[in-house]
Amino acid sequence: MPAKILYPSSWSISGKLAFAFFFAALVPIFLTAYYGMGETLSRVSVNERQGLTELADVTAIRVEQSLIGVGRTLKLVDQASTEALLVQSSAKRSPAAIAEAQELLVRLVASNEDVQSLRLVDAAGRVVVSNMQDDIGLDVSAQAFFQRSVMAASSNVPIVISFGTASQTDGLGLTLSQPMRDAKNALVGAAVATVKFSTIEAALSSARTRPSLTPFLLDNDGVIAWHPLSALRYKSLMPLRPEAAARVANEGRYGQVTVASLGMADLQRMMGDPAGAVQRSYRSPVSGETEVVAMTALTAAPLIIAVSEPKSRWEVPLREVFASVFGKVLMVTFIAAGVAFMLLSRDVIGPIRQLTRAAEAVKDGKLDVRARVLNDDEVGDLAKTFNGMMDEIVERQHERDVFGRAVSPEVREKLLDGQIELGGENRRVSVLFSDIRSFTTICEGMTPQQVVEMLNEFLTEMTSVVAAYGGHVNNFLGDAIIVVFGAPGDHEDCAWGAVQAAFAMRRRLESLNERQRARGDLEIVSGIGIGTGNVVAGQMGSLERFIYTVVGDVVNVAARLETMTKKFEGNPILVNSETAKAIEGREGVEVTAIGKQALKGKAQEIDVYRVDWALPA
C-alpha cells in the first residue's frame, strides 16, 4: 500500500488536485522567503561588520588617548629642568635636588592613573631618580627601550619604544621615552614612563559589550599580546620569521615564554592590509566557528586592536525566524490544501451511498454483508476498511462465545488459534508463589473497602513486573499470587525468568512500601518460593466453564517454600534444587544451599536453596 504514494497515476483526482494546489502555493512562497532571508542576512552582516569596525576604532582611540596623556606627563618632567641631574656626575648630585625630583615624579604618577612608574635615566643607562625607590641605581642600558631612545635622539616627542612583560607591570607593559638634552642640545638621558597594562586591558574589556564579542591585542609581529583566554596569550598567528623571532627574544618582549603558532593564516594576512580598520571572516580554532574580526592599528604604538564575533550570533536567529515563519506558512498551506481536498471529494458520493446501504444491512443484523470495492482510491480504501471491520465483528462474536466459558485472558491467542484444547500437556515450568506476611495484622483497623484497595494495589504492582520475564499470572488466592513461567507459551529458561521476576517484585515492593510509609500505613512483607519441574498444563473444568492452569507437585513445592521463608532471617527467596541447578553460574545471583528441609505434605525431605541478588540494584 505505501508504494502507491510513489505512483501519482494511482492517486484520486481530488488528491492530485489538492497536491497541485499545495505545491503551487508553497514553492513560490518558499523561494521568495529563502531569497529574502539571504538578502536580509547580507544586510545584517554588513551592519554587524561595520559595528565591529567601529568598536575596534573606539577601543583604539581609548588606548591612544591614554598614551597621549602619559606623553604629556613626560613633557612635564622635561619642562621641570630635571636634565641638570642627568648632566652632573653622581658625586655632584645634590641629595636635595634628587629628593625634589623624586617628589615631582611621585606627584606626577599620582596625578595620572595610567602611569605605573616614572624614571630619569642618564646617558649611561643608569636610573638616577624614580618614583619607585627600588629602581634607583638600576642599569637599564641593555634594555630595548633605552637603546631605542638613544637611536631616536633627534626626536622631540615621546615615542613608544618597547612593549612586553616587565617587572613594573602585571603582564604586558608599554614604555614611553622622552629624550632629554642639555643647553647645548646634547643627549644627557631620558625621561621614561611605564604605562599600567590595566589601562589597556580595561579598554579591551570595555569592548566586550556582549558575551559573543572577543577583543584581543596583537603586536606588529603577529603575536597575541592579550586575549580573554590566557591560553592564547603570547601565541603567534603563524610561525614567526627568524628575524622576528630573534627580535622578540632579544627584547625579552614576553619574558622567557616560547612563542608557539596557532596556524591562523587568515588573520595573519589581515595584518598586511593598509593601515586603518579592516574586517574579514576566518575559522576560529577556539570556537570552531566562522567568525568575523575587525582590526585597527594604533598610531602611537606598534599594536593592533582586534574585535572578533561568531557569524552565528546574527545568522542563527535569522534562520530560526525563517524556519518559524516557513513552518507557519506550511501549516496554513496544508490546511488550505485539506479544505480543497474535502471540496474536491464530493464526486465520490456514489460509492459512499453504496457503503451506507451496506451499513444499514448490518444494522438489521446481516453480518455476512460486504461492501463492493469500486475504486482504488480513498473511497475504495474505506470500503476495504468496512469489510475488514465486518470480519472483525464476526471474529469478536466468536470470541464472545469462547470467552463466555474461559476465564484466562492470558491464553486467549493460543485458544483462538486452536493451540490449546480441553485436557492438558506435559510441560517443564517454574512456579512462583508469593503472599503477604502477617496479612491479618496489617488489616486490623481497616475497613473491608480499605483492605480491598490495599490488596488490589499490592497485586497490581506485583503482576505488572512478571510479564517482562515471561510470567503468566495463573491465579490469585486471597493475598497470594501464583505465576507460571513456561506455560502456556514456551520459555527457554523458565527458572531464570522466575528468579528475575522475584527480584523485580522485591524492588517493586520497596517502592510500594515508600508510599505505605508516606500514608502512615504498615509496610508490606511478602514471601516468595519458586519450584521448577514437570506439570500438566491445559484447560481444565467443565464444558460450561473451564480455566487454564497447571497441575503437579512443583506447585505445592513452591507454596511450601514460600511458607518456609518465615523460618529464616531476612525473608529470603527460596527455591528447589531444580531451580538452583538451572540458574547456576548466572552473573549477579548468589545461590546458597540451606540443606534438606521437610515440607508439609511431603514424605521425604528436599534440598532447599536461597537466592540473593549480588549486584547493585
C-alpha atoms as one frame of an Amber mdcrd trajectory, in Angstrom:
protein
   0.000   0.000   0.000   2.737   2.560   0.839   4.192   2.025  -2.647   1.100
   3.664  -4.147   2.318   7.012  -2.902   5.173   6.808  -5.371   2.786   6.489
  -8.327   0.615   9.600  -8.836  -1.363   7.743 -11.512  -2.986   5.702  -8.724
  -3.997   8.807  -6.762  -7.553  10.038  -6.716  -8.401  13.119  -8.736  -9.131
  15.018  -5.534  -5.733  14.031  -4.175  -3.945  15.109  -7.339  -5.669  18.495
  -7.402  -5.078  19.066  -3.692  -1.376  18.254  -4.111  -1.117  20.565  -7.133
  -2.678  23.365  -5.094  -0.331  22.675  -2.209   2.769  22.592  -4.434   1.813
  25.663  -6.482   1.157  27.731  -3.345   4.120  26.586  -1.266   7.035  26.593
  -3.711   6.854  30.289  -4.715   6.437  31.272  -1.064   9.454  29.185  -0.076
  11.673  30.536  -2.856  10.678  34.127  -2.124  11.249  33.705   1.612  14.595
  31.991   1.061  15.785  34.747  -1.260  14.546  37.378   1.200  16.386  35.683
   4.042  19.600  35.749   2.011  19.198  39.465   1.337  18.453  40.143   4.990
  21.462  38.124   6.106  23.650  40.100   3.716  22.416  43.458   5.023  22.678
  42.389   8.660  26.170  41.043   8.028  27.262  44.408   6.589  25.826  46.227
   9.602  27.409  43.822  12.080  30.809  44.076  10.383  30.553  47.854  10.438
  29.674  47.674  14.124  32.786  45.576  14.816  34.905  48.078  12.912  33.527
  50.992  14.910  34.067  49.091  18.140  37.709  48.405  17.223  38.186  52.090
  16.293  36.687  53.333  19.558  38.828  50.924  21.590  41.971  52.055  19.732
  41.084  55.712  20.409  40.715  54.994  24.138  44.142  53.354  24.266  45.789
  56.138  22.275  44.220  58.824  24.476  45.782  57.135  27.486  49.173  57.072
  25.732  48.850  60.756  24.819  48.143  61.538  28.482  51.285  59.647  29.521
  53.259  61.562  26.883  52.066  64.859  28.383  53.293  63.671  31.773  56.745
  63.092  30.242  56.625  66.619  28.814  56.038  67.964  32.332  59.127  66.081
  33.509  61.167  67.622  30.680  59.820  71.108  31.382  60.810  70.877  35.066
  64.511  71.272  34.117  65.397  67.922  35.658  68.049  67.379  32.980  70.566
  69.115  35.248  70.620  65.976  37.424  71.490  63.907  34.396  74.378  66.193
  33.364  76.039  66.075  36.772  78.107  63.174  37.886  76.716  61.016  40.671
  79.123  62.600  43.201  77.951  66.125  42.419  74.224  65.412  42.512  72.648
  67.200  45.428  70.532  64.958  47.680  68.087  67.828  47.982  67.806  68.091
  44.186  67.330  64.343  43.886  64.647  64.407  46.615  62.916  67.314  44.880
  62.978  65.483  41.543  61.713  62.298  43.163  58.869  64.221  44.816  57.964
  65.639  41.402  57.853  62.169  39.849  55.699  60.856  42.706  53.241  63.751
  42.253  53.052  63.227  38.506  52.417  59.467  38.902  49.700  60.210  41.432
  48.066  62.688  39.042  47.903  60.216  36.137  46.260  56.889  36.962  47.586
  55.364  33.734  51.255  55.718  34.786  52.904  52.871  36.684  56.334  54.466
  37.101  58.436  57.493  36.073  62.223  57.340  35.867  65.082  59.680  34.936
  67.812  57.715  33.174  71.239  59.228  32.449  73.121  58.810  29.197  74.921
  55.754  30.579  71.636  53.950  31.169  71.618  54.346  34.975  68.353  55.215
  36.759  69.024  58.438  38.648  65.565  59.237  40.029  62.346  57.198  40.165
  59.054  57.316  41.993  59.856  53.706  42.945  62.790  53.636  45.357  63.938
  50.148  44.295  64.564  51.352  40.712  67.195  53.957  41.648  70.657  52.878
  40.530  69.443  50.160  38.154  71.380  49.755  34.911  68.884  49.691  32.023
  71.348  50.341  29.235  70.815  46.867  27.781  67.072  47.186  27.658  65.346
  47.808  24.348  63.541  50.955  25.396  66.828  52.701  26.356  68.645  51.655
  23.196  65.785  52.886  21.045  65.681  56.140  22.992  69.321  56.767  22.124
  68.628  55.914  18.476  65.713  58.370  18.454  67.738  61.180  19.950  66.682
  63.527  17.145  63.023  63.184  18.187  61.452  65.842  20.400  58.257  63.975
  21.226  57.576  60.950  23.388  57.664  57.731  21.453  56.591  54.177  22.296
  59.822  52.306  22.138  59.155  48.942  23.741  56.420  46.652  24.957  56.358
  43.242  26.549  56.461  41.709  30.007  58.128  43.967  32.529  58.747  43.862
  36.258  56.852  47.116  36.710  53.584  45.804  35.318  51.242  42.862  35.517
  51.525  41.125  32.161  52.175  43.284  29.103  53.961  46.604  29.628  54.264
  49.704  27.455  57.223  52.023  27.920  57.309  55.662  26.624  60.566  57.597
  26.497  61.255  61.348  26.148  64.890  62.082  25.165  66.366  64.853  27.382
  69.032  67.369  26.260  71.233  69.935  27.935  71.597  73.577  26.969  73.883
  72.562  24.091  71.227  70.179  22.762  73.348  67.172  23.625  71.554  63.999
  24.731  72.009  63.611  28.506  69.425  60.878  29.151  65.736  60.250  29.001
  62.534  60.501  30.993  60.891  57.097  30.915  57.258  56.261  31.779  55.875
  52.739  32.197  52.169  52.502  31.385  49.872  50.345  33.510  48.709  47.461
  31.413  45.443  47.503  33.335  44.656  50.666  31.358  44.895  48.792  28.063
  43.173  45.745  29.492  40.267  47.889  30.716  39.876  49.420  27.257  39.844
  45.950  25.681  37.405  44.582  28.261  35.067  47.536  27.693  34.801  46.450
  24.054  33.072  43.242  25.178  29.631  44.803  25.195  28.032  41.355  24.769
  29.275  37.853  25.645  29.752  36.825  22.000  32.417  39.544  21.394  36.093
  38.692  21.844  38.518  41.659  21.928  42.248  40.897  21.794  45.580  42.664
  21.231  48.253  41.895  18.611  51.762  43.228  18.205  53.155  44.078  14.791
  54.846  40.666  14.550  51.514  38.874  14.769  51.811  37.732  18.392  48.696
  37.849  20.580  49.766  40.148  23.403  46.458  39.852  25.289  43.364  37.683
  24.965  40.486  36.914  27.373  41.636  33.286  27.228  45.008  33.170  28.930
  45.937  30.018  26.971  46.075  32.093  23.755  48.300  34.841  25.127  51.821
  35.071  23.729  50.906  32.814  20.757  51.658  33.906  17.191  49.079  33.745
  14.431  51.598  31.982  12.193  55.193  30.811  12.832  57.454  33.860  13.277
  60.086  34.599  10.672  63.626  34.045  12.002  64.368  37.771  12.260  61.088
  38.443  14.064  61.638  35.529  16.461  65.139  36.817  17.223  63.841  40.360
  17.824  61.145  39.152  20.211  63.647  37.005  22.114  66.362  39.700  22.314
  63.912  42.281  23.612  62.560  39.828  26.166  59.179  41.032  24.971  57.292
  38.152  26.550  59.835  37.103  29.131  61.020  33.501  28.855  57.863  32.311
  27.098  58.336  30.334  23.870  56.022  31.815  21.245  54.016  28.968  19.682
  51.963  29.260  16.492  48.168  28.972  16.227  48.181  28.459  12.450  45.695
  31.287  11.772  46.774  32.307   8.274  43.630  34.350   7.582  44.300  36.701
  10.486  47.993  36.942   9.601  47.083  38.091   6.078  44.811  40.783   7.507
  47.805  42.365   9.221  49.279  43.045   5.803  46.341  45.261   4.807  46.753
  49.046   4.697  46.559  50.959   7.971  43.112  51.523   9.362  40.296  49.242
  10.372  39.761  46.112   8.282  37.472  43.089   8.787  37.418  39.600   7.420
  35.928  36.171   8.137  38.078  33.354   9.473  37.706  29.925  11.070  38.374
  30.199  14.787  40.446  27.326  16.233  38.954  28.138  19.627  35.204  28.120
  18.978  35.373  26.024  15.804  33.018  28.552  14.180  33.366  31.042  11.369
  33.983  34.429  12.980  34.284  37.989  11.716  37.150  40.086  13.053  37.818
  43.834  12.778  41.346  45.222  13.282  42.540  48.752  13.955  46.264  49.563
  14.157  47.360  52.072  16.819  49.239  55.091  15.504  51.078  55.721  18.787
  52.229  52.145  19.446  53.194  49.061  17.420  49.987  47.316  18.427  46.717
  46.290  16.766  43.288  46.222  18.412  41.125  43.310  17.200  37.479  42.504
  17.962  36.004  39.159  16.857  32.498  37.667  16.894  30.954  34.417  15.516
  28.761  34.899  12.455  26.226  32.572  14.051  25.413  35.346  16.546  23.275
  37.088  13.955  22.786  34.334  11.357  21.241  31.681  13.653  18.389  33.915
  14.962  17.501  34.943  11.402  17.467  31.335  10.233  15.298  30.404  13.216
  12.866  33.180  12.296  12.826  31.908   8.713  12.157  28.339   9.882   9.382
  29.539  12.188   7.704  31.648   9.506   8.044  28.927   6.888   6.597  26.391
   9.325   3.534  28.563   9.842   3.195  29.101   6.093   3.496  25.358   5.579
   0.776  24.711   8.148  -1.594  27.278   6.648  -0.966  25.962   3.135  -1.531
  22.426   4.302  -4.838  23.388   5.912  -5.899  25.171   2.742  -4.989  22.089
   0.719  -7.054  19.984   3.098 -10.064  22.222   2.609  -9.614  21.999  -1.153
  -9.318  18.254  -0.859 -12.626  17.978   1.003 -14.368  20.162  -1.554 -12.991
  18.140  -4.435 -14.008  14.861  -2.810 -17.677  15.440  -3.443 -17.517  13.345
  -6.611 -17.262  10.161  -4.541 -20.757  10.440  -3.119 -21.995   7.453  -5.168
 -19.620   4.891  -3.661 -20.309   6.315  -0.230 -24.062   5.738  -0.694 -23.348
   2.123  -1.574 -21.317   1.862   1.608 -24.178   3.431   3.572 -26.602   0.805
   2.294 -24.213  -1.932   3.429 -24.063  -0.336   6.876 -27.874  -0.281   7.055
 -27.918  -4.012   6.302 -25.506  -4.600   9.189 -27.824  -2.595  11.412 -30.591
  -5.089  10.549 -28.381  -7.945  11.755 -26.966  -9.152   8.422 -23.359  -9.782
   9.411 -22.488 -11.502   6.127 -22.920  -8.318   4.062 -19.800  -6.832   2.437
 -19.229  -3.572   0.520 -18.129  -3.617  -3.098 -14.710  -2.079  -3.734 -15.341
   0.099  -6.773 -12.224   2.334  -6.792  -8.576   2.021  -5.903  -8.616   5.349
  -4.054  -9.656   6.704  -0.679 -13.273   5.539  -1.077 -12.030   2.122  -2.113
  -9.848   2.027   0.981 -12.897   2.954   3.054 -14.829   0.039   1.583 -11.918
  -2.290   2.354 -11.812  -0.972   5.893 -15.556  -1.582   6.244 -15.130  -5.160
   5.080 -12.241  -5.646   7.479 -14.386  -4.249  10.258 -17.134  -6.758   9.475
 -14.624  -9.592   9.564 -13.506  -8.309  12.951 -17.116  -8.150  14.220 -17.698
 -11.765  13.222 -14.458 -12.758  14.895 -15.405 -10.856  18.041 -18.744 -12.640
  18.094 -16.863 -15.924  18.066 -14.620 -14.707  20.886 -17.634 -13.826  22.986
 -18.899 -17.407  22.682 -15.487 -18.803  23.593 -14.620 -16.476  26.424 -18.058
 -16.770  27.964 -16.705 -20.053  29.306 -12.983 -19.288  29.583 -11.503 -17.202
  32.434  -7.870 -17.000  31.363  -7.357 -13.916  29.132  -3.584 -14.525  29.010
  -4.091 -17.626  26.839  -6.658 -16.063  24.509  -4.490 -16.014  21.404  -3.440
 -19.642  21.716  -7.004 -20.711  22.430  -8.365 -18.937  19.358  -5.587 -20.381
  17.219  -6.553 -23.884  18.364  -3.234 -24.459  20.105  -4.921 -25.260  23.447
  -7.621 -27.867  23.842  -9.569 -29.341  26.758  -7.224 -31.580  28.688  -3.541
 -30.983  29.220   0.030 -31.416  28.061   3.239 -32.212  29.872   5.451 -29.169
  30.329   8.514 -28.219  32.318   7.731 -24.967  34.133   8.769 -22.801  37.055
   6.061 -21.783  39.503   6.449 -18.645  41.633   4.269 -18.462  44.758   4.093
 -15.227  46.772   1.852 -13.963  49.535   1.760 -11.228  52.187   3.268 -11.825
  55.619   1.010 -11.118  58.626  -1.872 -10.158  56.371  -4.354 -10.306  59.266
  -2.221  -7.939  61.374  -1.942  -5.465  58.510  -5.701  -5.482  58.004  -6.507
  -4.772  61.658  -8.323  -1.463  61.974  -9.010  -1.300  58.245 -12.461  -1.297
  56.680 -13.251  -4.001  54.108 -13.041  -1.358  51.389  -9.567  -0.324  52.570
  -8.451  -3.961  52.678  -9.599  -4.476  49.095  -7.873  -1.280  47.943  -4.615
  -2.250  49.663  -4.758  -5.774  48.270  -5.537  -4.581  44.750  -2.636  -2.139
  44.869  -0.250  -4.882  46.019  -1.407  -7.413  43.427  -1.323  -4.778  40.669
   2.275  -3.834  41.492   3.398  -7.479  41.632   1.671  -8.631  38.440   2.892
  -5.615  36.472   6.509  -6.798  36.621   6.243 -10.523  35.873   5.144 -10.225
  32.222   8.527  -8.733  31.265  10.189 -12.001  32.313   7.742 -14.331  30.531
   5.477 -14.921  33.529   1.778 -15.809  33.309  -0.386 -14.930  36.317  -2.241
 -18.193  36.801  -4.352 -17.413  39.841  -4.961 -15.212  42.882  -5.613 -16.866
  46.249  -6.642 -14.054  48.587  -3.410 -12.187  49.242  -1.350 -14.775  47.331
  -0.345 -14.786  43.678   0.676 -17.784  41.544   2.829 -17.066  38.463   3.794
 -19.726  35.911   6.867 -19.497  33.646   6.943 -21.881  30.670   3.217 -22.283
  30.053   1.159 -21.683  28.033   3.950 -20.076  25.977   7.380 -21.653  25.621
  10.171 -20.239  27.778  13.739 -21.353  27.060  14.890 -20.594  30.608  11.818
 -20.565  32.795  13.779 -20.869  36.068  15.917 -17.793  35.315  12.817 -15.857
  34.283  11.130 -16.759  37.590  14.168 -15.715  39.669  14.490 -12.415  37.781
  10.788 -11.753  38.295  11.186 -12.458  42.026  13.949  -9.878  42.324  11.870
  -7.386  40.336   8.891  -7.997  42.650  11.105  -7.263  45.664  12.277  -3.986
  44.116   8.713  -3.004  43.218   7.615  -3.840  46.790  10.229  -1.382  48.103
   8.623   1.389  46.030   5.155   0.379  47.269   6.350   0.475  50.888   7.617
   4.023  50.408   4.041   5.009  49.611   2.790   2.940  52.553   5.087   4.815
  54.932   4.094   8.173  53.439   0.437   7.309  54.139   1.221   6.147  57.663
   0.337   2.523  56.818   2.238  -0.594  57.837   4.903  -1.867  55.493   4.100
  -4.994  53.470   6.418  -8.004  53.639   5.969 -10.829  51.142   7.387 -14.317
  50.944   8.444 -15.863  47.654   9.016 -19.531  46.820   9.975 -20.916  43.419
   9.716 -24.506  42.254  10.825 -25.914  38.917   9.683 -29.251  37.495   7.231
 -31.072  35.271   3.482 -30.342  35.348   0.368 -30.985  33.327  -0.788 -27.672
  31.776  -4.069 -27.084  30.000  -7.729 -26.122  30.087  -9.442 -27.833  32.977
 -13.024 -27.700  34.270 -16.467 -28.492  32.891 -17.953 -27.950  29.467 -19.769
 -24.880  30.796 -16.723 -23.315  32.373 -13.029 -24.127  32.340  -9.737 -22.379
  33.114  -6.150 -22.730  32.026  -3.969 -23.952  34.889  -1.061 -26.218  35.783
  -1.206 -29.299  37.995   1.747 -31.036  39.580   3.846 -31.499  42.684   6.012
 -28.478  41.808   3.035 -26.168  42.515   2.808 -27.483  46.091   6.593 -27.273
  46.468   6.547 -23.560  45.513   3.752 -22.893  48.036   5.573 -24.769  50.823
   8.855 -22.988  50.059   7.060 -19.650  50.334   5.700 -20.664  53.765   9.187
 -21.798  54.839  10.668 -18.344  54.219   9.240 -17.318  57.606  11.800 -19.562
  59.320  14.833 -17.713  58.007  16.181 -14.276  58.806  15.808 -11.687  56.099
  12.780 -13.360  54.485  14.869 -14.902  51.629  13.664 -16.141  48.271  13.695
 -19.953  48.498  13.949 -22.334  45.527  14.137 -26.074  44.996  17.160 -27.922
  43.623  15.851 -27.928  40.010  15.667 -24.129  40.080  19.084 -23.790  41.717
  20.719 -26.005  39.087  19.053 -24.087  36.242  20.399 -20.693  37.366  23.827
 -21.926  38.482  26.592 -19.659  37.156  24.290 -16.729  36.387  26.036 -13.386
  36.873  24.697 -11.301  39.717  22.990 -14.138  41.602  24.219 -15.898  44.722
  22.786 -19.353  45.328  23.256 -20.682  48.886  22.366 -24.220  49.933  20.286
 -24.363  53.127  20.199 -28.156  53.257  17.484 -30.738  53.285  14.214 -29.494
  54.675  10.928 -31.218  55.421   7.952 -29.783  53.591   4.413 -30.160  54.831
   2.591 -32.860  52.893   5.783 -34.498  51.553   7.171 -37.733  52.981  10.763
 -37.023  52.044  12.910 -34.011  52.721  14.079 -31.939  49.732  17.146 -29.775
  49.111  16.332 -26.102  49.629  18.351 -23.124  48.412  18.164 -19.389  48.913
  18.927 -16.924  46.118  20.181 -13.348  46.577  20.903 -10.531  44.123  24.643
  -9.905  44.175  24.779  -6.748  42.016  23.705  -3.180  42.885  20.002  -2.540
  42.175
